[in-house]
Amino acid sequence: MVTDDPMELVSSKLVQEASELPSIALVFTAALGPPLWILGWRIHRALFVAASTVLGGVYGLIHGPTLGMYPVVAAGLLSLSAGGLSLAVLRIGVFVVFGSLLEFAVRGSVAEHVDDQSQIWLRVTAFLIGGLLSLACYRFLVIALTSFAGAFVLLVGSMAFAVRQGELDTIALASERPRLITITWIVLGVAGGAVQYVLETYRVKDKKARDPAIEMMKKLLKSRSSE
């Protein structure tokens, strides 16, 4: 039975299609999900660079002839260029994405109840505010995004693997109890975000404790107090 529950995050169709993927795809999911869930903030730059490099290389292989180059040459140049520029445009991309999300929310709720001129100002203002907030709360947003994305990949991959092994009918579970699946995803996302925050707090404290400048300052203060 297919449900139209608004809390349905993981549909039975999605689980079924995921279970039909090649084994290498499920292995990739198992390898990517947990690190993204627990260590998303630590590895998000490396993941972004790797994804940009791969996408640039694939684009070069496909469209190399149209660019007047051999596919292999185009793939190499575009992959290196995309990987090198990825970190430079990362925060710009975050600004655009979250600005667009807030602009979309305002357009769908408030902006449609005012005149056209006010709509333009509201949408532009919402876009800029969303972008600025994303930069101010960059670490929190990355932790939240990676923890919930990792939880989603981990959840879908686990359910698909259970179907593949025949241990549990997670397709029926996703269809009959969508709220349970959604609540599980939320709990996993919050737990992953909390773990990431704690790990990052300890890392920052440890980094400060090992900072040579701080150690030298402590020695100077201790010597002065002893005098």
N, C-alpha and C positions, 0 to 999 in steps of 0.2 A: 504494500500500500504506500503510495507516494503522498507525502504531506506538504501542505503549503504553509506550514508554521513559519511565522516571521523570524523566529529564532533559529531557523535551520541554517547552520553555517556550512556543514559538511553534508552534502546531499548523497543519497544512495547511488545516484548516477556517477558522481565524482569518485566515490569509493570503488565502484565497479570498474570504471575506466582506469583508475590508478592500479587496480589489481591485475589488469590486462597488459600493463606496461612490461617491457623487457626486464629481466632480472637485474641487469646493470643499472637501470633507472632506479629500482628499489634500493640497490646497494648505495647509489649516489645519494638518495634521500636519507638513508640511514647514516651516511657519513656527514652530510651537511646539516641535518636537523639539529642534533644535540649541540654541536659547537655554536651554531647560530643562536640557539636558545639560551645557552649559558655564557658564551664568550662573545656575543654579538658586538659589543662596544670595542673589545680588544682587536677583533679581526675584521671590522666592517671596512676599513680602508683597503686591506689586502683583498677582500672579496670584491670590492668595487673596481679595483685596478685589474684583477683577474677577469672579471666579467666584461669590462670595457675592452681589454686586450683580445679576448675571444670574439666578442661581437665585431670588433674592427677587422680581425683576421677573416672571419666568415664573410663579412661584407666585401672585403677585398677579393676573396676567392670567387664570389658570385658576380661582382660587378667590375672585376679587373679589366676585361676586354673593352667594356664601354668607357673606361677611363684611359684607354690607350696603352695599357701595361699588361704584362703577363700576370695571370692570376696569382701565382706564387709571390711575385715581386710586390704586387698590390697588397696582398694579404700581410706580408711582412712589414711593409711601410705603414699601413693603416693600423695594424695591431700595435706597433711600437708607438705610433703617434697617439692612439687612443689611450694606451696605458700610461704614457707620459703626461698627458693632459687631464687624465681622469680626476686626480686629486685637486687640480686647480679649479675644476668646474663642479666639484662635489657640493660645496656649500651654495653655489649658485643654483644648482639643481634642487637642493633642499629648499631654498628660498622660493623658487618657482612652484614646486610641488605643493608646499603647505600654504603658500599664498593663494594658489588656485583652489585648494580645498576650501579655505575660508571664504573665498569669493563665490564658489559654487554654493556653499551653505547659505550665504547672505542672499544670493540671487534667488534661491528656491524658497526662502522664508520671508524676508523683509522687503527686498527690492521690488518684488512684483506688486506691492501695495502702494507704491509711490509713483510719481511721474517719471518720464524718461530721463530728464536732466538729473534728477536726484538719484536715479538708478545708476547712472554712470559714476557719480561721485561715491556712492556707497560701495559699488563693486571695486573701484580703484582703491579706495581707502581700506576695504577688507583685504584686498590682495597684498597691499603694503604692510598692513598690521600682521597678517598671517606670516608673511615672509620674515619680518623683523622678529616676531616671537619665535619662529623656528631657529633663527640664529642665536637668540638669547638663550633658548632652552635646547640647544643643539644636542648636548650629551643626553639629556633626559629623553628627547624624542628618538634618538638613535637606539637607546637602550630599550625603550618601549616598542619601537618598530621591530627591532631584531628579535626581542624575546617573544613577541606574539607571532611574528612570521616563523620563527624557529619552532614554536609550539604547534603552529598549523601544519608545517611540513612533517614534524614528528608524529602528530596525530593521524594525519592522512596516510603517511607511510606505514605506520603501525597497523592501521585498520586494513590497508591494502595487503600487507604482508600476512595478516591473520586470515584474510579471505584466500590468499594464494596457498597457505598451508592447510586450509580447511579446519582450523582449530576453533574459529568463532565466526558466526554469520554477522559480520559487522555491517553488511549491506542492509539487512533487515533492521539492525540496531539503529543505523543512521536514518532509516525511513520512519521507524516507529517511535524513537526517542530522541528527536533532534535537540530538545532542550538539554538533555543530559550531555550530549556531545558538545554543545556550545558552552555549557558551564564548565566542562572539563577543559576546553580550550582556554577559557578565561582564567581558570585557576592555574593552569600551566604557564600562561603568559605572565601573570602577576608573580608567580614563584620564580620564573626565569629572570624577570626584571629585578626582583629583590636580590637574587644571587649575584647578578651582574653589578648592581649598585654596591653591594658589600665587598665584592672582589675589587672593584675599582677604588673604593674608599681605602682598603688596606694597601692597594698598590701605590696610591698617592702618598699615604703616610710613610710607607717604606721608602719611597723615592726621596721624600723630604728628609727622612732620617739618614739616608746615605749621601745626601748632597754635601760635597766637600766644602762649599761656602758656608753652609749651616754649621758643619763640624768646626770649621775655623772660627766662626763667630762664637760658638759655645766655649771653645778653648780660651779665646780672648776675654770673654766675660768671666770665666772661671779664674783666670790669672789676675784680673783686676780685682775681683772680690777677695781673693786670697791676700792681695797687697793691703 
